[in-house]
């Protein structure tokens, strides 16, 4: 067979295939459109069906409200006479056309019912709960496996004397009326307790209702609720909607359309389109036959050349010497070959390299690490991050920051062996692969030295300090993803501990996952009732009287149990959740203060604030609002701020504390002695108290050094006109010594552990009889 005939056959085959594919796609699209429209009609039908049920519920509610407001009925309810109530309910139920009637006491106990014995709780918990919350309820409920639209209204005379309810069966007649209105086959399907036969309300004959019974398993598995689908027999397009789920089972509304009705229009269009496509195919075949005569060897040559280029081969010369369109196509193939070469090289480089620094990117690192793992050779990964890189961008601008990253990348790429590769993973994070089982101290020190050389950025010297997380293969993992993740965990540990280097250790995964879990669950801890407050007494030294308490937060996680405050407070500060927790704490403390005052126990409560709270400009206003809502004065609340929080920004902290002090709040410096505040700075702060950290109090009687520190602190505070609170007082000897040193207030386990509010009230009342003793 000649090439021209073969070419003609190929062209005809291609054209025929294209026409058939087009015809098939068009018909398939038509079929999908018909089915999509039918699915939409089912959804609209179910929406209308649900709206009709809502409107029917409103009418039924009106009927029941007539009974609830009937004076004679109210009088009968007031008698609490069960036979009378049964008779009255039956009469009114018959008049309203109800299939189910009942009357319950205000607490939900049945007084009379057409289907239940008196004296039991109302058997429809969802209906009862909604009625109690909303004052009334109209819902679908299941009774003995049959669905009812139940109306529950209060009976008032004028106060609440009972609840009257009527249920109206969702039966065949109702399904038929709804189906006529929406133009679909509408049914109500109820699945009762396990093992019970389903209830079906449908105007269809019994034989066709049996077909609906086959939907039970599919509905129980949640099918037909999100998407329309054909039933098991494939005869009806079906869509369902859940009307009720709760005690007794589930109730569904079902809308269906038969396949024959849907496909009638599609079948007619199919034959018309097939005729059109057949005519077009014949005409196209004739044109293809004529065109094939003009195509032969040049096109075959060009096609072969294109295939060679597609396989990655290079053409040294122009494939054909023809001019005209064929020659232009040949020239285009040669230009395309050059463009493909350049584009492939560019894409290959970009896919494996960082655009800013030219180092390998994360994808390149993962691939290279995987290749190394396949060789079973030991190696080390160093994951590096620039400390405070954001400050560089904020201070010098992003151009300088990018230049610093490029310079750092050049230095990483110049690190001598055993470096095998350097990569930029993201932002200011880099990666080095070392051809050694572990990075010794000398290697780490040399790396820090190389990278910390000051960079001259437009006349501004910048010295970068880095944190390094180390992970080793095969000791710490046998996959690229695992090694990179554990390297990130080691890097996070180094940054949190402010260390220059941290090697991954077993258990850091669990600690990291625990922290992620705690941060996630801490967001809803207050709303879920997991956070509580306990209060530790603060006693006046000379009189022994209880003058104030310190509020301390506790968290009991539903799965992990008690979480130490030192752990979750730090996580809250890092994740930005601390301000919300402080707001909850202030609200809770103010409410508790009001409760204590109502009990005749006026107290002041000290609340701890974090550095983020001090930086919040809206804090003074929120505290004032909180106190005003409870009718409290500012004298009831004391604020404690740690030295470290103040020293993060002394000027701003002084301004904010001055605003708080101007509202009348008393302010204390907490954990004094553990920070680095200067005496001059302390003098300028608007504070009234110093709290000596318990680390100096616990061994006060045994440690002369601690005694000197405490003595000096008390004298300093008194000279500045400040009161001194000692926390962590646990022994009588410490108390005696603090009294001799002139301390003003004491706090510690010698007197009481932190107590819940009720126990604190009992403790305070008991202590009134022995004010100078230790904890009772």
VENNORVEN-V117747 format. One record per residue. N is the residue number from 1. RES is the residue in three letters. PSI is psi in whole degrees, -180 to 180 (NA if undefined). NEAR is the number of other ideal C-beta (glycine too) atoms within 8 Angstrom. Layout:
((N	RES	PSI	NEAR) (N	RES	PSI	NEAR))
//
This chain:
((1	UNK	134	3) (2	UNK	161	5) (3	UNK	-37	8) (4	UNK	-40	9) (5	UNK	-42	8) (6	UNK	-43	9) (7	UNK	-41	13) (8	UNK	-45	11) (9	UNK	-41	8) (10	UNK	-46	8) (11	UNK	-44	12) (12	UNK	-40	11) (13	UNK	-43	8) (14	UNK	-45	8) (15	UNK	-44	12) (16	UNK	-44	10) (17	UNK	-43	8) (18	UNK	-42	8) (19	UNK	-42	12) (20	UNK	-42	10) (21	UNK	-42	8) (22	UNK	-44	9) (23	UNK	-45	11) (24	UNK	-43	8) (25	UNK	-41	8) (26	UNK	-46	10) (27	UNK	-39	11) (28	UNK	-39	8) (29	UNK	-43	8) (30	UNK	-43	12) (31	UNK	-41	10) (32	UNK	-40	8) (33	UNK	-42	8) (34	UNK	-45	12) (35	UNK	-38	11) (36	UNK	-41	8) (37	UNK	-40	8) (38	UNK	-41	12) (39	UNK	-41	12) (40	UNK	-41	8) (41	UNK	-38	10) (42	UNK	-43	16) (43	UNK	-45	10) (44	UNK	-41	9) (45	UNK	-43	14) (46	UNK	-37	13) (47	UNK	-46	8) (48	UNK	-42	11) (49	UNK	-44	14) (50	UNK	-39	11) (51	UNK	-38	8) (52	UNK	-40	10) (53	UNK	-38	12) (54	UNK	-45	8) (55	UNK	-39	8) (56	UNK	-39	11) (57	UNK	-37	11) (58	UNK	-41	9) (59	UNK	-41	8) (60	UNK	-37	14) (61	UNK	-39	12) (62	UNK	-41	8) (63	UNK	-42	13) (64	UNK	-34	14) (65	UNK	-31	9) (66	UNK	-43	8) (67	UNK	-43	12) (68	UNK	-28	12) (69	UNK	-1	7) (70	UNK	128	9) (71	UNK	-43	6) (72	UNK	-39	7) (73	UNK	-41	13) (74	UNK	-39	12) (75	UNK	-40	8) (76	UNK	-39	11) (77	UNK	-38	15) (78	UNK	-27	8) (79	UNK	-25	8) (80	UNK	26	7) (81	UNK	113	7) (82	UNK	-47	9) (83	UNK	-41	6) (84	UNK	-43	9) (85	UNK	-39	15) (86	UNK	-43	9) (87	UNK	-46	8) (88	UNK	-44	11) (89	UNK	-43	15) (90	UNK	-44	10) (91	UNK	-49	8) (92	UNK	-36	13) (93	UNK	-41	12) (94	UNK	-42	8) (95	UNK	-36	6) (96	UNK	-6	11) (97	UNK	24	7) (98	UNK	145	12) (99	UNK	-11	7) (100	UNK	128	15) (101	UNK	149	14) (102	UNK	158	14) (103	UNK	133	15) (104	UNK	152	14) (105	UNK	168	9) (106	UNK	-28	8) (107	UNK	7	4) (108	UNK	2	10) (109	UNK	132	10) (110	UNK	131	16) (111	UNK	-36	12) (112	UNK	149	10) (113	UNK	147	11) (114	UNK	-16	8) (115	UNK	-3	7) (116	UNK	158	8) (117	UNK	144	6) (118	UNK	158	9) (119	UNK	-6	5) (120	UNK	160	8) (121	UNK	155	7) (122	UNK	124	12) (123	UNK	7	9) (124	UNK	83	12) (125	UNK	-39	9) (126	UNK	-42	11) (127	UNK	-44	14) (128	UNK	-43	15) (129	UNK	-42	8) (130	UNK	-38	10) (131	UNK	-41	14) (132	UNK	-38	7) (133	UNK	-37	5) (134	UNK	-9	7) (135	UNK	-14	4) (136	UNK	170	10) (137	UNK	140	11) (138	UNK	109	11) (139	UNK	165	11) (140	UNK	134	12) (141	UNK	164	14) (142	UNK	130	15) (143	UNK	118	11) (144	UNK	38	6) (145	UNK	2	13) (146	UNK	137	9) (147	UNK	138	15) (148	UNK	147	14) (149	UNK	110	14) (150	UNK	133	16) (151	UNK	127	16) (152	UNK	117	13) (153	UNK	152	13) (154	UNK	150	10) (155	UNK	118	14) (156	UNK	142	8) (157	UNK	62	8) (158	UNK	-20	3) (159	UNK	171	5) (160	UNK	121	7) (161	UNK	-5	10) (162	UNK	-179	12) (163	UNK	128	15) (164	UNK	138	17) (165	UNK	149	15) (166	UNK	141	15) (167	UNK	141	14) (168	UNK	120	14) (169	UNK	134	11) (170	UNK	86	13) (171	UNK	-167	8) (172	UNK	-42	8) (173	UNK	-45	7) (174	UNK	-44	12) (175	UNK	-39	15) (176	UNK	-42	11) (177	UNK	-44	8) (178	UNK	-43	12) (179	UNK	-40	13) (180	UNK	-37	7) (181	UNK	-40	8) (182	UNK	-5	12) (183	UNK	25	6) (184	UNK	170	11) (185	UNK	108	11) (186	UNK	140	15) (187	UNK	158	15) (188	UNK	129	18) (189	UNK	122	17) (190	UNK	127	17) (191	UNK	113	11) (192	UNK	-151	12) (193	UNK	161	7) (194	UNK	133	3) (195	UNK	-16	3) (196	UNK	150	8) (197	UNK	145	5) (198	UNK	154	11) (199	UNK	132	11) (200	UNK	123	11) (201	UNK	114	14) (202	UNK	145	14) (203	UNK	-1	7) (204	UNK	155	9) (205	UNK	159	5) (206	UNK	-37	6) (207	UNK	-40	6) (208	UNK	-29	9) (209	UNK	-32	11) (210	UNK	-33	8) (211	UNK	-37	11) (212	UNK	-30	13) (213	UNK	-23	9) (214	UNK	-9	11) (215	UNK	-5	14) (216	UNK	-51	10) (217	UNK	-42	7) (218	UNK	-42	11) (219	UNK	-39	15) (220	UNK	-30	7) (221	UNK	2	6) (222	UNK	10	6) (223	UNK	156	7) (224	UNK	-6	12) (225	UNK	-37	8) (226	UNK	-31	3) (227	UNK	149	6) (228	UNK	143	11) (229	UNK	159	8) (230	UNK	152	9) (231	UNK	-179	13) (232	UNK	-34	6) (233	UNK	-12	8) (234	UNK	16	6) (235	UNK	-24	9) (236	UNK	131	12) (237	UNK	126	15) (238	UNK	142	14) (239	UNK	138	15) (240	UNK	158	14) (241	UNK	135	10) (242	UNK	118	9) (243	UNK	-29	11) (244	UNK	140	12) (245	UNK	125	6) (246	UNK	-152	7) (247	UNK	130	7) (248	UNK	-20	10) (249	UNK	-154	11) (250	UNK	151	9) (251	UNK	131	16) (252	UNK	146	13) (253	UNK	133	15) (254	UNK	132	14) (255	UNK	139	16) (256	UNK	152	13) (257	UNK	140	13) (258	UNK	148	10) (259	UNK	-39	11) (260	UNK	-42	7) (261	UNK	-38	7) (262	UNK	-41	13) (263	UNK	-3	10) (264	UNK	-48	8) (265	UNK	-40	8) (266	UNK	-39	11) (267	UNK	-41	8) (268	UNK	-45	8) (269	UNK	-32	9) (270	UNK	-45	10) (271	UNK	-36	8) (272	UNK	-45	8) (273	UNK	-37	12) (274	UNK	-37	10) (275	UNK	-42	8) (276	UNK	-44	8) (277	UNK	-34	13) (278	UNK	-42	8) (279	UNK	-43	8) (280	UNK	-37	9) (281	UNK	-41	12) (282	UNK	-45	8) (283	UNK	-41	8) (284	UNK	-37	10) (285	UNK	-39	11) (286	UNK	-44	8) (287	UNK	-39	8) (288	UNK	-38	12) (289	UNK	-40	11) (290	UNK	-40	7) (291	UNK	-29	9) (292	UNK	-26	11) (293	UNK	-29	7) (294	UNK	-4	5) (295	UNK	132	8) (296	UNK	-112	9) (297	UNK	-44	6) (298	UNK	-43	10) (299	UNK	-36	10) (300	UNK	-42	10) (301	UNK	-46	10) (302	UNK	-38	14) (303	UNK	-41	8) (304	UNK	-39	9) (305	UNK	-42	12) (306	UNK	-40	9) (307	UNK	-39	8) (308	UNK	-42	9) (309	UNK	-40	14) (310	UNK	-31	6) (311	UNK	-4	6) (312	UNK	3	4) (313	UNK	156	6) (314	UNK	135	6) (315	UNK	126	12) (316	UNK	-34	3) (317	UNK	170	4) (318	UNK	131	8) (319	UNK	-29	10) (320	UNK	158	10) (321	UNK	1	4) (322	UNK	155	8) (323	UNK	-168	4) (324	UNK	-151	6) (325	UNK	-39	5) (326	UNK	-41	12) (327	UNK	-40	11) (328	UNK	-39	8) (329	UNK	-38	9) (330	UNK	-45	14) (331	UNK	-39	9) (332	UNK	-38	8) (333	UNK	-39	14) (334	UNK	-42	10) (335	UNK	-41	8) (336	UNK	-39	9) (337	UNK	-43	11) (338	UNK	-42	8) (339	UNK	-39	8) (340	UNK	-42	9) (341	UNK	-48	9) (342	UNK	-42	8) (343	UNK	-40	8) (344	UNK	-41	8) (345	UNK	-43	8) (346	UNK	-46	8) (347	UNK	-38	8) (348	UNK	-42	8) (349	UNK	-46	8) (350	UNK	-33	8) (351	UNK	-19	7) (352	UNK	1	10) (353	UNK	150	11) (354	UNK	132	11) (355	UNK	-32	4) (356	UNK	-46	9) (357	UNK	-18	9) (358	UNK	-3	6) (359	UNK	165	13) (360	UNK	147	12) (361	UNK	-173	12) (362	UNK	-43	8) (363	UNK	-44	8) (364	UNK	-42	11) (365	UNK	-46	16) (366	UNK	-41	11) (367	UNK	-45	10) (368	UNK	-39	11) (369	UNK	-41	14) (370	UNK	-40	10) (371	UNK	-39	8) (372	UNK	-41	12) (373	UNK	-37	12) (374	UNK	-25	6) (375	UNK	-7	6) (376	UNK	21	5) (377	UNK	144	6) (378	UNK	144	8) (379	UNK	172	13) (380	UNK	139	14) (381	UNK	133	16) (382	UNK	114	13) (383	UNK	121	17) (384	UNK	147	15) (385	UNK	141	12) (386	UNK	124	12) (387	UNK	128	9) (388	UNK	32	7) (389	UNK	-30	13) (390	UNK	-36	6) (391	UNK	-34	7) (392	UNK	-46	13) (393	UNK	-43	11) (394	UNK	-35	5) (395	UNK	-48	6) (396	UNK	-14	9) (397	UNK	162	7) (398	UNK	-29	6) (399	UNK	-44	6) (400	UNK	-39	14) (401	UNK	-43	12) (402	UNK	-39	9) (403	UNK	-39	9) (404	UNK	-40	15) (405	UNK	-40	12) (406	UNK	-41	10) (407	UNK	-43	9) (408	UNK	-41	13) (409	UNK	-40	16) (410	UNK	-39	8) (411	UNK	-38	11) (412	UNK	-40	13) (413	UNK	-19	8) (414	UNK	1	6) (415	UNK	130	10) (416	UNK	171	4) (417	UNK	149	5) (418	UNK	21	7) (419	UNK	132	11) (420	UNK	-27	9) (421	UNK	152	9) (422	UNK	143	13) (423	UNK	152	15) (424	UNK	118	14) (425	UNK	-45	11) (426	UNK	149	5) (427	UNK	-118	4) (428	UNK	24	7) (429	UNK	132	11) (430	UNK	170	15) (431	UNK	137	15) (432	UNK	139	14) (433	UNK	124	16) (434	UNK	136	13) (435	UNK	64	9) (436	UNK	147	10) (437	UNK	-26	7) (438	UNK	154	8) (439	UNK	115	9) (440	UNK	172	6) (441	UNK	-36	5) (442	UNK	-41	6) (443	UNK	-44	11) (444	UNK	-44	13) (445	UNK	-43	8) (446	UNK	-39	8) (447	UNK	-45	12) (448	UNK	-41	12) (449	UNK	-44	8) (450	UNK	-42	9) (451	UNK	-16	12) (452	UNK	2	10) (453	UNK	129	8) (454	UNK	141	7) (455	UNK	133	10) (456	UNK	103	7) (457	UNK	93	11) (458	UNK	45	5) (459	UNK	-4	4) (460	UNK	115	8) (461	UNK	130	7) (462	UNK	125	11) (463	UNK	119	8) (464	UNK	132	12) (465	UNK	142	10) (466	UNK	152	12) (467	UNK	141	14) (468	UNK	129	15) (469	UNK	128	19) (470	UNK	139	17) (471	UNK	145	15) (472	UNK	143	14) (473	UNK	136	15) (474	UNK	7	9) (475	UNK	-38	5) (476	UNK	7	10) (477	UNK	160	9) (478	UNK	23	6) (479	UNK	152	8) (480	UNK	-43	11) (481	UNK	-42	7) (482	UNK	-43	10) (483	UNK	-42	14) (484	UNK	-40	15) (485	UNK	-43	8) (486	UNK	-29	14) (487	UNK	-38	16) (488	UNK	-39	10) (489	UNK	-45	13) (490	UNK	-39	16) (491	UNK	-42	16) (492	UNK	-41	10) (493	UNK	-39	12) (494	UNK	-42	14) (495	UNK	-40	10) (496	UNK	-39	6) (497	UNK	0	7) (498	UNK	43	4) (499	UNK	152	8) (500	UNK	-18	9) (501	UNK	140	10) (502	UNK	124	13) (503	UNK	142	10) (504	UNK	140	13) (505	UNK	151	5) (506	UNK	138	3) (507	UNK	-19	6) (508	UNK	-29	12) (509	UNK	-49	8) (510	UNK	-40	7) (511	UNK	-41	8) (512	UNK	-45	10) (513	UNK	-37	8) (514	UNK	-43	9) (515	UNK	-42	9) (516	UNK	-42	8) (517	UNK	-44	9) (518	UNK	-42	14) (519	UNK	-41	12) (520	UNK	-47	7) (521	UNK	-21	10) (522	UNK	-24	14) (523	UNK	-34	7) (524	UNK	13	7) (525	UNK	-41	11) (526	UNK	-44	10) (527	UNK	-31	5) (528	UNK	4	7) (529	UNK	22	5) (530	UNK	-22	11) (531	UNK	137	11) (532	UNK	165	9) (533	UNK	138	13) (534	UNK	160	10) (535	UNK	128	15) (536	UNK	127	12) (537	UNK	149	14) (538	UNK	119	13) (539	UNK	144	12) (540	UNK	133	9) (541	UNK	-53	11) (542	UNK	-43	5) (543	UNK	-23	6) (544	UNK	10	9) (545	UNK	146	7) (546	UNK	117	10) (547	UNK	-24	9) (548	UNK	170	12) (549	UNK	158	13) (550	UNK	128	14) (551	UNK	127	13) (552	UNK	134	10) (553	UNK	141	11) (554	UNK	146	10) (555	UNK	121	13) (556	UNK	107	9) (557	UNK	138	12) (558	UNK	-23	6) (559	UNK	-40	4) (560	UNK	-6	8) (561	UNK	-151	6) (562	UNK	128	7) (563	UNK	123	11) (564	UNK	141	6) (565	UNK	-38	10) (566	UNK	-28	5) (567	UNK	-52	9) (568	UNK	-25	11) (569	UNK	-42	11) (570	UNK	-43	8) (571	UNK	-38	13) (572	UNK	-39	11) (573	UNK	-40	10) (574	UNK	-34	7) (575	UNK	-1	8) (576	UNK	15	6) (577	UNK	-7	11) (578	UNK	-33	12) (579	UNK	-39	10) (580	UNK	-39	8) (581	UNK	-38	13) (582	UNK	-41	12) (583	UNK	-43	9) (584	UNK	-41	10) (585	UNK	-43	12) (586	UNK	-43	12) (587	UNK	-45	9) (588	UNK	-43	9) (589	UNK	-45	13) (590	UNK	-41	15) (591	UNK	-39	9) (592	UNK	-38	12) (593	UNK	-43	14) (594	UNK	-39	11) (595	UNK	-42	9) (596	UNK	-40	12) (597	UNK	-37	10) (598	UNK	-27	6) (599	UNK	3	7) (600	UNK	24	5) (601	UNK	75	9) (602	UNK	129	6) (603	UNK	164	11) (604	UNK	143	11) (605	UNK	132	15) (606	UNK	131	13) (607	UNK	133	13) (608	UNK	136	10) (609	UNK	147	11) (610	UNK	175	11) (611	UNK	-37	9) (612	UNK	-36	10) (613	UNK	-42	11) (614	UNK	-34	15) (615	UNK	-3	9) (616	UNK	112	8) (617	UNK	-21	5) (618	UNK	2	6) (619	UNK	-48	12) (620	UNK	-41	10) (621	UNK	-40	7) (622	UNK	-39	10) (623	UNK	-43	13) (624	UNK	-42	10) (625	UNK	-41	8) (626	UNK	-45	11) (627	UNK	-40	13) (628	UNK	-38	8) (629	UNK	-30	7) (630	UNK	2	10) (631	UNK	35	5) (632	UNK	153	12) (633	UNK	165	6) (634	UNK	-17	10) (635	UNK	-17	7) (636	UNK	-17	12) (637	UNK	136	16) (638	UNK	144	13) (639	UNK	134	12) (640	UNK	127	14) (641	UNK	132	14) (642	UNK	157	12) (643	UNK	-42	14) (644	UNK	-37	10) (645	UNK	-38	12) (646	UNK	-41	16) (647	UNK	-9	11) (648	UNK	-37	7) (649	UNK	81	6) (650	UNK	-41	9) (651	UNK	-49	6) (652	UNK	-40	9) (653	UNK	-40	15) (654	UNK	-43	11) (655	UNK	-45	8) (656	UNK	-42	13) (657	UNK	-33	15) (658	UNK	-43	9) (659	UNK	-42	9) (660	UNK	-40	14) (661	UNK	-35	10) (662	UNK	-21	6) (663	UNK	-2	10) (664	UNK	4	7) (665	UNK	145	11) (666	UNK	135	10) (667	UNK	136	16) (668	UNK	148	15) (669	UNK	115	17) (670	UNK	156	10) (671	UNK	38	11) (672	UNK	137	12) (673	UNK	-14	11) (674	UNK	-10	9) (675	UNK	-155	11) (676	UNK	29	5) (677	UNK	140	10) (678	UNK	162	6) (679	UNK	-37	6) (680	UNK	-42	6) (681	UNK	-41	11) (682	UNK	-37	11) (683	UNK	-34	7) (684	UNK	-16	6) (685	UNK	140	12) (686	UNK	63	8) (687	UNK	158	11) (688	UNK	-15	7) (689	UNK	153	14) (690	UNK	133	13) (691	UNK	115	14) (692	UNK	130	16) (693	UNK	143	12) (694	UNK	-17	9) (695	UNK	-24	8) (696	UNK	-14	12) (697	UNK	-33	17) (698	UNK	-37	9) (699	UNK	32	6) (700	UNK	-42	14) (701	UNK	-22	8) (702	UNK	-16	4) (703	UNK	109	8) (704	UNK	-36	5) (705	UNK	-45	6) (706	UNK	-38	11) (707	UNK	-40	10) (708	UNK	-44	8) (709	UNK	-46	10) (710	UNK	-43	16) (711	UNK	-47	9) (712	UNK	-40	8) (713	UNK	-44	14) (714	UNK	-45	13) (715	UNK	-43	8) (716	UNK	-49	9) (717	UNK	-46	11) (718	UNK	-38	10) (719	UNK	-29	6) (720	UNK	3	8) (721	UNK	25	4) (722	UNK	149	10) (723	UNK	157	9) (724	UNK	131	16) (725	UNK	128	15) (726	UNK	121	16) (727	UNK	152	12) (728	UNK	26	11) (729	UNK	114	15) (730	UNK	-10	9) (731	UNK	149	8) (732	UNK	-33	7) (733	UNK	-41	8) (734	UNK	-40	16) (735	UNK	-45	11) (736	UNK	-44	8) (737	UNK	-40	11) (738	UNK	-37	15) (739	UNK	-41	10) (740	UNK	-31	6) (741	UNK	-8	9) (742	UNK	24	8) (743	UNK	146	14) (744	UNK	-47	8) (745	UNK	147	15) (746	UNK	148	14) (747	UNK	129	14) (748	UNK	176	13) (749	UNK	-15	8) (750	UNK	-32	12) (751	UNK	-47	11) (752	UNK	147	10) (753	UNK	167	6) (754	UNK	133	8) (755	UNK	149	12) (756	UNK	163	8) (757	UNK	-46	11) (758	UNK	-42	6) (759	UNK	-35	8) (760	UNK	-40	13) (761	UNK	-44	11) (762	UNK	-42	8) (763	UNK	-44	13) (764	UNK	-41	11) (765	UNK	-37	8) (766	UNK	-36	9) (767	UNK	-20	11) (768	UNK	-28	7) (769	UNK	-14	5) (770	UNK	65	8) (771	UNK	-19	9) (772	UNK	-1	4) (773	UNK	-179	8) (774	UNK	-160	6) (775	UNK	132	9) (776	UNK	NA	7))
//
